Amino acid sequence: MKTMNQILKTSFVLALSILVLSSCDKCKDNSEENSSSAEDVLRMDMEENDFITEELYVSNPCNLDLSQIISSCAVISESSTTFPKTVTIDYGTGCLDAKGRTKKGKVFVYLTGEIQETGSIREVTFENFFINEVQISGARRAENTGLNASDNVVIKVTGNITATHSDYTRSRTFERYREWTNGFNTCDTQDDEFLITGSGTLINRFGKEIPHTIIEPIHVTPGQCNYPLAGRIDVGNSNRGVIIDFGNENCDNLAEIILKRRNKTFQVNLDTRTIIH
Protein backbone atom coordinates (compact mmCIF):
# COMPACT_ATOMS: atom_id res chain seq x y z
CA MET A 1 0.00 0.00 0.00
CA LYS A 2 2.88 2.35 0.86
CA THR A 3 4.47 1.65 -2.52
CA MET A 4 1.15 2.29 -4.27
CA ASN A 5 0.73 5.61 -2.43
CA GLN A 6 4.24 6.63 -3.41
CA ILE A 7 3.49 5.76 -7.05
CA LEU A 8 0.24 7.75 -6.96
CA LYS A 9 1.98 10.68 -5.28
CA THR A 10 4.79 10.65 -7.83
CA SER A 11 2.30 10.41 -10.70
CA PHE A 12 0.29 13.33 -9.29
CA VAL A 13 3.39 15.55 -8.94
CA LEU A 14 4.49 14.65 -12.47
CA ALA A 15 1.04 15.42 -13.89
CA LEU A 16 0.90 18.72 -12.00
CA SER A 17 4.36 19.66 -13.28
CA ILE A 18 3.32 18.94 -16.86
CA LEU A 19 0.16 21.00 -16.38
CA VAL A 20 2.10 23.96 -14.95
CA LEU A 21 4.71 23.81 -17.70
CA SER A 22 1.99 23.58 -20.34
CA SER A 23 0.21 26.56 -18.80
CA CYS A 24 3.43 28.56 -18.79
CA ASP A 25 4.04 27.67 -22.45
CA LYS A 26 0.48 28.73 -23.26
CA CYS A 27 0.96 32.05 -21.41
CA LYS A 28 4.20 32.57 -23.30
CA ASP A 29 2.51 31.78 -26.62
CA ASN A 30 -0.39 34.12 -25.81
CA SER A 31 2.01 36.89 -24.84
CA GLU A 32 3.96 36.47 -28.06
CA GLU A 33 0.74 36.49 -30.10
CA ASN A 34 -0.59 39.52 -28.20
CA SER A 35 2.69 41.33 -28.79
CA SER A 36 2.52 40.49 -32.50
CA SER A 37 -1.11 41.66 -32.65
CA ALA A 38 -0.15 44.94 -31.00
CA GLU A 39 2.69 45.32 -33.48
CA ASP A 40 0.20 44.71 -36.31
CA VAL A 41 -2.20 47.35 -34.94
CA LEU A 42 0.70 49.77 -34.55
CA ARG A 43 1.92 49.15 -38.10
CA MET A 44 -1.60 49.68 -39.48
CA ASP A 45 -1.87 52.93 -37.54
CA MET A 46 1.44 54.19 -38.89
CA GLU A 47 0.69 53.11 -42.47
CA GLU A 48 -2.63 54.95 -42.37
CA ASN A 49 -0.85 57.93 -40.81
CA ASP A 50 1.46 57.89 -43.84
CA PHE A 51 -1.36 58.98 -46.18
CA ILE A 52 -3.37 61.26 -43.88
CA THR A 53 -1.99 64.35 -45.66
CA GLU A 54 -3.50 63.20 -48.97
CA GLU A 55 -6.91 63.11 -47.33
CA LEU A 56 -6.55 66.36 -45.40
CA TYR A 57 -4.93 68.83 -47.71
CA VAL A 58 -5.80 68.16 -51.38
CA SER A 59 -8.06 70.74 -53.04
CA ASN A 60 -7.70 73.07 -50.08
CA PRO A 61 -9.09 76.64 -50.39
CA CYS A 62 -5.75 77.98 -49.13
CA ASN A 63 -3.98 76.86 -52.35
CA LEU A 64 -1.36 74.99 -50.35
CA ASP A 65 1.97 74.00 -51.88
CA LEU A 66 1.30 70.27 -52.08
CA SER A 67 4.84 69.59 -53.31
CA GLN A 68 6.00 70.50 -49.79
CA ILE A 69 3.17 68.75 -47.93
CA ILE A 70 2.65 65.58 -49.99
CA SER A 71 5.53 65.07 -52.43
CA SER A 72 7.65 67.05 -54.87
CA CYS A 73 7.57 64.28 -57.48
CA ALA A 74 3.91 63.15 -57.35
CA VAL A 75 1.65 64.26 -60.20
CA ILE A 76 -1.57 65.72 -58.78
CA SER A 77 -4.61 66.30 -61.01
CA GLU A 78 -8.28 67.19 -60.51
CA SER A 79 -11.24 65.93 -62.54
CA SER A 80 -13.04 69.28 -62.27
CA THR A 81 -12.66 72.82 -60.97
CA THR A 82 -15.93 72.48 -59.03
CA PHE A 83 -17.34 70.00 -56.52
CA PRO A 84 -17.94 67.10 -56.52
CA LYS A 85 -14.63 66.04 -58.03
CA THR A 86 -11.85 63.49 -57.79
CA VAL A 87 -8.23 64.34 -57.07
CA THR A 88 -5.66 61.85 -58.34
CA ILE A 89 -2.22 61.65 -56.72
CA ASP A 90 0.08 59.63 -58.96
CA TYR A 91 3.37 58.53 -57.42
CA GLY A 92 4.36 56.66 -60.57
CA THR A 93 6.85 53.84 -60.11
CA GLY A 94 8.12 55.33 -56.87
CA CYS A 95 9.03 58.66 -55.30
CA LEU A 96 9.66 60.03 -51.84
CA ASP A 97 6.89 61.78 -49.97
CA ALA A 98 7.42 64.71 -47.61
CA LYS A 99 8.00 62.28 -44.71
CA GLY A 100 10.70 60.31 -46.51
CA ARG A 101 8.51 57.30 -47.36
CA THR A 102 8.77 55.77 -50.82
CA LYS A 103 5.32 55.62 -52.40
CA LYS A 104 4.21 54.27 -55.75
CA GLY A 105 0.89 53.81 -57.50
CA LYS A 106 -2.14 56.07 -57.26
CA VAL A 107 -4.33 57.54 -54.53
CA PHE A 108 -7.80 58.80 -55.46
CA VAL A 109 -9.64 61.30 -53.24
CA TYR A 110 -13.30 61.91 -54.07
CA LEU A 111 -14.56 65.19 -52.58
CA THR A 112 -18.12 66.49 -52.24
CA GLY A 113 -16.93 69.87 -50.91
CA GLU A 114 -14.30 71.62 -48.81
CA ILE A 115 -13.36 69.60 -45.74
CA GLN A 116 -14.14 72.73 -43.66
CA GLU A 117 -17.83 72.49 -44.60
CA THR A 118 -20.19 70.53 -42.35
CA GLY A 119 -21.41 67.43 -44.19
CA SER A 120 -18.49 67.43 -46.63
CA ILE A 121 -17.18 63.96 -47.47
CA ARG A 122 -13.82 62.69 -48.68
CA GLU A 123 -13.43 59.11 -49.88
CA VAL A 124 -9.95 57.69 -50.39
CA THR A 125 -9.24 54.66 -52.61
CA PHE A 126 -6.08 53.18 -54.12
CA GLU A 127 -4.71 51.67 -57.31
CA ASN A 128 -1.56 49.52 -57.03
CA PHE A 129 -0.51 51.75 -54.15
CA PHE A 130 2.55 50.93 -52.04
CA ILE A 131 4.23 52.56 -49.05
CA ASN A 132 7.79 51.28 -49.15
CA GLU A 133 7.23 47.55 -49.84
CA VAL A 134 3.74 47.31 -48.31
CA GLN A 135 0.71 47.36 -50.61
CA ILE A 136 -2.28 49.31 -49.28
CA SER A 137 -5.78 48.57 -50.57
CA GLY A 138 -9.36 49.20 -49.48
CA ALA A 139 -11.12 52.49 -48.79
CA ARG A 140 -11.64 55.10 -46.09
CA ARG A 141 -14.28 57.80 -45.74
CA ALA A 142 -13.97 61.09 -43.85
CA GLU A 143 -17.01 63.23 -43.07
CA ASN A 144 -17.17 66.62 -41.38
CA THR A 145 -19.85 66.06 -38.73
CA GLY A 146 -19.82 69.65 -37.43
CA LEU A 147 -18.95 71.08 -34.03
CA ASN A 148 -18.80 69.14 -30.78
CA ALA A 149 -19.50 70.45 -27.26
CA SER A 150 -16.05 72.07 -27.19
CA ASP A 151 -16.81 73.97 -30.43
CA ASN A 152 -14.21 71.94 -32.32
CA VAL A 153 -14.90 70.40 -35.72
CA VAL A 154 -15.07 66.60 -35.66
CA ILE A 155 -14.21 64.47 -38.69
CA LYS A 156 -15.70 60.96 -38.60
CA VAL A 157 -13.37 58.51 -40.35
CA THR A 158 -14.46 54.97 -41.26
CA GLY A 159 -12.80 52.40 -43.43
CA ASN A 160 -11.60 48.95 -44.32
CA ILE A 161 -7.89 48.87 -45.11
CA THR A 162 -5.68 45.91 -46.04
CA ALA A 163 -1.88 45.92 -45.82
CA THR A 164 -0.11 43.22 -47.81
CA HIS A 165 3.50 42.37 -46.99
CA SER A 166 5.71 39.91 -48.83
CA ASP A 167 4.92 37.09 -46.40
CA TYR A 168 1.63 38.00 -44.70
CA THR A 169 -1.49 40.15 -44.90
CA ARG A 170 -3.47 42.00 -42.27
CA SER A 171 -6.60 44.12 -42.49
CA ARG A 172 -8.62 46.43 -40.31
CA THR A 173 -12.09 47.94 -40.13
CA PHE A 174 -12.43 51.03 -37.98
CA GLU A 175 -14.52 53.98 -36.90
CA ARG A 176 -12.63 56.96 -35.55
CA TYR A 177 -13.35 60.55 -34.65
CA ARG A 178 -10.74 63.19 -35.41
CA GLU A 179 -11.32 66.31 -33.31
CA TRP A 180 -9.65 69.33 -34.93
CA THR A 181 -8.41 71.10 -31.79
CA ASN A 182 -6.16 73.73 -33.38
CA GLY A 183 -5.51 75.30 -36.78
CA PHE A 184 -8.93 74.73 -38.34
CA ASN A 185 -9.41 78.37 -39.32
CA THR A 186 -5.87 79.04 -40.60
CA CYS A 187 -3.96 78.27 -43.79
CA ASP A 188 -0.85 77.25 -41.86
CA THR A 189 -0.64 73.45 -41.77
CA GLN A 190 2.05 73.69 -39.09
CA ASP A 191 -0.53 74.61 -36.44
CA ASP A 192 -2.99 71.77 -37.17
CA GLU A 193 -3.64 69.53 -34.17
CA PHE A 194 -6.03 66.61 -33.74
CA LEU A 195 -7.27 64.34 -30.96
CA ILE A 196 -8.33 60.94 -32.29
CA THR A 197 -10.71 58.52 -30.57
CA GLY A 198 -12.57 55.41 -31.71
CA SER A 199 -12.20 51.67 -32.16
CA GLY A 200 -11.76 48.94 -34.72
CA THR A 201 -11.13 45.27 -35.44
CA LEU A 202 -7.90 43.89 -36.84
CA ILE A 203 -7.48 40.60 -38.68
CA ASN A 204 -3.91 39.89 -37.64
CA ARG A 205 -1.17 37.92 -39.36
CA PHE A 206 -2.51 34.74 -37.73
CA GLY A 207 -6.01 35.29 -39.17
CA LYS A 208 -7.42 36.09 -35.73
CA GLU A 209 -9.85 38.96 -35.05
CA ILE A 210 -8.43 41.43 -32.53
CA PRO A 211 -10.62 44.29 -31.24
CA HIS A 212 -8.87 47.49 -30.24
CA THR A 213 -10.06 50.72 -28.65
CA ILE A 214 -8.39 54.09 -28.14
CA ILE A 215 -8.57 54.57 -24.37
CA GLU A 216 -6.66 57.87 -24.27
CA PRO A 217 -7.04 60.22 -27.28
CA ILE A 218 -4.19 60.04 -29.79
CA HIS A 219 -2.66 63.50 -30.18
CA VAL A 220 -1.27 64.17 -33.67
CA THR A 221 0.27 67.26 -35.27
CA PRO A 222 0.84 66.28 -38.95
CA GLY A 223 2.68 69.48 -39.84
CA GLN A 224 5.13 69.27 -36.95
CA CYS A 225 5.72 65.64 -36.03
CA ASN A 226 5.64 62.47 -38.12
CA TYR A 227 4.26 60.39 -35.25
CA PRO A 228 1.66 60.72 -32.47
CA LEU A 229 2.75 62.74 -29.46
CA ALA A 230 0.55 60.89 -26.96
CA GLY A 231 -2.36 58.48 -26.62
CA ARG A 232 -3.07 54.86 -25.76
CA ILE A 233 -4.71 51.96 -27.59
CA ASP A 234 -6.08 48.88 -25.79
CA VAL A 235 -5.43 45.88 -28.04
CA GLY A 236 -7.58 42.88 -27.17
CA ASN A 237 -9.83 44.80 -24.76
CA SER A 238 -9.21 42.33 -21.92
CA ASN A 239 -6.92 41.83 -18.93
CA ARG A 240 -4.78 39.57 -21.13
CA GLY A 241 -4.46 42.20 -23.83
CA VAL A 242 -1.82 44.74 -24.71
CA ILE A 243 -1.54 48.53 -24.46
CA ILE A 244 0.12 50.66 -27.14
CA ASP A 245 1.43 53.86 -25.53
CA PHE A 246 2.60 56.75 -27.73
CA GLY A 247 4.24 58.63 -24.87
CA ASN A 248 3.93 61.96 -23.09
CA GLU A 249 3.80 64.69 -25.75
CA ASN A 250 7.37 64.22 -27.00
CA CYS A 251 7.98 64.44 -30.75
CA ASP A 252 10.07 61.32 -31.28
CA ASN A 253 9.98 58.02 -33.14
CA LEU A 254 9.23 55.84 -30.13
CA ALA A 255 6.21 54.04 -28.67
CA GLU A 256 5.73 51.28 -26.12
CA ILE A 257 3.89 47.96 -26.18
CA ILE A 258 2.82 46.94 -22.68
CA LEU A 259 1.79 43.34 -21.95
CA LYS A 260 -0.93 43.70 -19.28
CA ARG A 261 -0.82 40.28 -17.68
CA ARG A 262 2.97 40.01 -17.52
CA ASN A 263 3.48 43.74 -16.83
CA LYS A 264 6.26 43.75 -19.40
CA THR A 265 7.11 46.65 -21.71
CA PHE A 266 8.73 46.67 -25.15
CA GLN A 267 9.96 49.79 -26.90
CA VAL A 268 9.12 50.23 -30.59
CA ASN A 269 10.96 52.20 -33.27
CA LEU A 270 8.22 53.87 -35.34
CA ASP A 271 10.57 54.56 -38.26
CA THR A 272 11.24 50.85 -38.81
CA ARG A 273 7.99 49.68 -37.11
CA THR A 274 9.98 47.07 -35.16
CA ILE A 275 10.43 46.19 -31.48
CA ILE A 276 13.77 47.44 -30.12
CA HIS A 277 13.77 45.57 -26.78
Buried (B, 14 or more C-beta within 10 A) or exposed (E): EEEEEEEEEEEEEEEEEEEEEEEEEEEEEBBEBBBBBBBBBBBBBBBBBBBBBBBBBBBBEEEBEBEEBBBEBBEBEBEEEEEEBBBBBBBEEEBBBBBEBEBBBBBBBBBBBEBBBEEBBBBBBBEEBBBEEBBBBBBBBBBBBEEEEEEBBBBBBBBBBBBBEEEEBBBBBBEBBBBBBEBBEEEEBEBBBBBBBBBBBBBBBEEEEBBBBBBBBBBBBBBEBBBBBBBBBBBBEEEBBBBBBBBEEEEEEBBBBBBBBBEEEBEBEBEEBEBEE
